[in-house]
Amino acid sequence: MRDRVQTTVCKEIREGPTYQSGVGISDSTVVVDEIPPPSSEPQQQSLSIKDKEFVFFDLETTGLARTSHILQVAAICGKETFSSYVMSKKPITPSASTITGLKLDNGTLYHHERRVNAVSISNALGSFLSFIEKQGNVFLVGHNIKSFDVHVLFQALNSCSLLDRMSKCVQVFLDTRFLFKLVHPNLCSYSQQYLSEVLLKCTYNAHNAVEDVLVLQRLFDTVHFCDGEHSSCTFTFQYALSVHNYQKVVDRNIPSLQGLIDKNVLSVRMAKKVAGSGLNFDCLRLAHSRSPDGIYNLFTELCDNKSVRVTKCKKIIDIVTQVFMSSNKS
């Protein structure tokens, strides 16, 4: 009963007067703005890693941001390798050029001053998927991919309308950075270069995607798997897609909350949670204008997974509410 009442109140806060009985579309006082329903941070889904086909992959990109474009994609499965350079429409940052040795000059891509054959991103990704499809339904393995490569890859796949095609041939991702943190918990670094020096006793031409996947496959072969423990390093394609979409919501809403961050009303972490739940500053202002308890009802609204939309913390809710109360007085 209590949950049903809260759901009704939250819906009234989100939808405004149009939700009230007897209020019609012709009412001149109707507020048509609606606050979006709650979205929650995706929960990780892992799968068993026993007896799977592994494809190791790596990307070189125009920069270090998740919005970077792909310059090279490489993969290896068994002894079969794949590599393609990409002609990016986005300029390469100086730091990325220094790291990768890649640079664009008058529409030509060079790797350490050597001209390379670069194709469009759609052709490169199409060939990459064809390589994966030959292997069957695979685990796609990479280093530090959960926080970077998967986001860059999904952005590129989406721009080429290839996400659905990948979903049919990639079952799960495995991030070897998490894997080696589990297997070797006391190392001072988990960069692939350092792991190569410590575990393989060798150095290599890092930040060339082909060399990276060759070494990563060798590093992976040093691990003796314990499925119950190491499966935690995996995440499903659907989870990865949900995280990617969730991050896009955060990126869209977080700029409007910067003022609350600057005034220490919200921590960066809490602001990202607010943003990820589908709320921006205007949503908060609208909720408060509809009810003195609007922020409370919005933040504590239940999501489909029964978690709260943002937080139940009274201190945080009161501080945010006070911002809008003060604004109304002034």
Secondary structure, DSSP 8 states (H G I E B T S, - for coil): -HHHHHHHHHHHHHHGGGGSTT--TT-TT--------------------TT--EEEEEEEESSSSTT--EEEEEEEETTEEEEEEE--SS---HHHHHHH-EEEETTEEEETTEE--EE-HHHHHHHHHHHHHHT-SEEEEESSIIIIIHHHHHHHHHHTT-HHHHHTTEEEEEEHHHHHHHHSTT-S---HHHHIIIIIS----TT-HHHHHHHHHHHHTT----HHHHGGGEEEHHHHHHHHHHHHHHHHHGGGGHHHHHTTSS-HHHHHHHHHTT--HHHHHHHHHH-TTHHHHHHT-B-TTS-BSS---HHHHHHHHHHHHHHHH-
